[in-house]
Amino acid sequence: MKQKQLLLILLIIGTAFWGISYSVTKLAIGNYSPATFLFYRFLLAVIVLSIIFWKYVKDINLQAVKTGFILAVPMFLGIHLQTIGLKYTDASQCSFIAGLTVIIIPLMKLGLYKTNASLKIWIAAFTALTGLFVIAIQDKFTVNVGDLFTIAGSFGFAVYLIAVEKHSASKNLLFSIVPMFAFCALFTFCIALTDAKAVWLPENDTFWLGVVYCALFSTAYMYTVSNISQRYLSAERVAVIYLFEPVFGAIGAFFILGEDLSWRLLLGGSLIFAGTIISEVNFKSPKLRILTKRS
């Protein structure tokens, strides 16, 4: 099996872990502070990854720490904002809206690097935004505050993926993975200190099971595979693989939380899914191959 194919399979498995994590996180947090949950999640991920990648950890230099910090800021913002969003919106809805990252990336590259966006990108963006409108806009054209946090988190993830693509082209990011999560743990610890309602040692087993699941599978596993993959795959291509995430997210929310899959969610999610597919399909190819070329 070719290396790229193996990485694609590993990424798809990771999206299953990620999609299910929306329901696991919502169930685990309950009325607890999102910051304390994320602090323990990142802390456990740091411990596990330090053991797995010890040969890189012992050779970490200042440059790796700086890169870890640069990557940690947008990733922390993405995860923290979407975790807050989960307290105010359904897990299935949050996972679909998070899929907008795949549209945000090429549009951000257009603004940052002045690259010309093709017509299909604009069509894809319009289609996805229509889907977002169907899902998020409620009666009297109001928007759920949880959806706003999720959208903001999507921008954070987009910046993170662009940064990973940029840095992975010139350096081995395995040296920066542990520092990256260590900074994320530090950020969430500082935020938790400002939360007067934070409970540092919850007695709820569900909370700790959620921490373990998210730390091992949706943090340590997924972000490691993602960072390695972007040495060979573009940010857009990796983001397209994340399309599987809302599918698994909706399935997980249905079975774990008993959430209903409303017609608005299904229609809006389908439009977002269609928009992301449009953004990456090479319509000039008779086989409609997904583009793997770096932007």
Stockholm file with secondary structure:
# STOCKHOLM 1.0

chainA/1-295         MKQKQLLLILLIIGTAFWGISYSVTKLAIGNYSPATFLFYRFLLAVIVLSIIFWKYVKDINLQAVKTGFILAVPMFLGIHLQTIGLKYTDASQCSFIAGLTVIIIPLMKLGLYKTNASLKIWIAAFTALTGLFVIAIQDKFTVNVGDLFTIAGSFGFAVYLIAVEKHSASKNLLFSIVPMFAFCALFTFCIALTDAKAVWLPENDTFWLGVVYCALFSTAYMYTVSNISQRYLSAERVAVIYLFEPVFGAIGAFFILGEDLSWRLLLGGSLIFAGTIISEVNFKSPKLRILTKRS
#=GR chainA/1-295 SS CCHHHHHHHHHHHHHHHHHHHHHHHHHHHTTSCHHHHHHHHHHHHHHHHHHHTHHHHTTCCHHHHHHHHHHHHHHHHHHHHHHHHHTTSCHHHHHHHHTTHHHHHHHHHHHHHCCCCCHHHHHHHHHHHHHHHHHHBCGGGCBCHHHHHHHHHHHHHHHHHHHHHHHHTTSCGGGTHHHHHHHHHHHHHHHHHTCTTCCSSCCCHHHHHHHHHIIIIIIIIHHHHHHHHTTTSCHHHHHHHTTHHHHHHHHHIIIIICCCCCHHHHHHHHHHHHHHHHHHBCTTSTTCCBCCCCC
#=GC SS_cons         CCHHHHHHHHHHHHHHHHHHHHHHHHHHHTTSCHHHHHHHHHHHHHHHHHHHTHHHHTTCCHHHHHHHHHHHHHHHHHHHHHHHHHTTSCHHHHHHHHTTHHHHHHHHHHHHHCCCCCHHHHHHHHHHHHHHHHHHBCGGGCBCHHHHHHHHHHHHHHHHHHHHHHHHTTSCGGGTHHHHHHHHHHHHHHHHHTCTTCCSSCCCHHHHHHHHHIIIIIIIIHHHHHHHHTTTSCHHHHHHHTTHHHHHHHHHIIIIICCCCCHHHHHHHHHHHHHHHHHHBCTTSTTCCBCCCCC
//
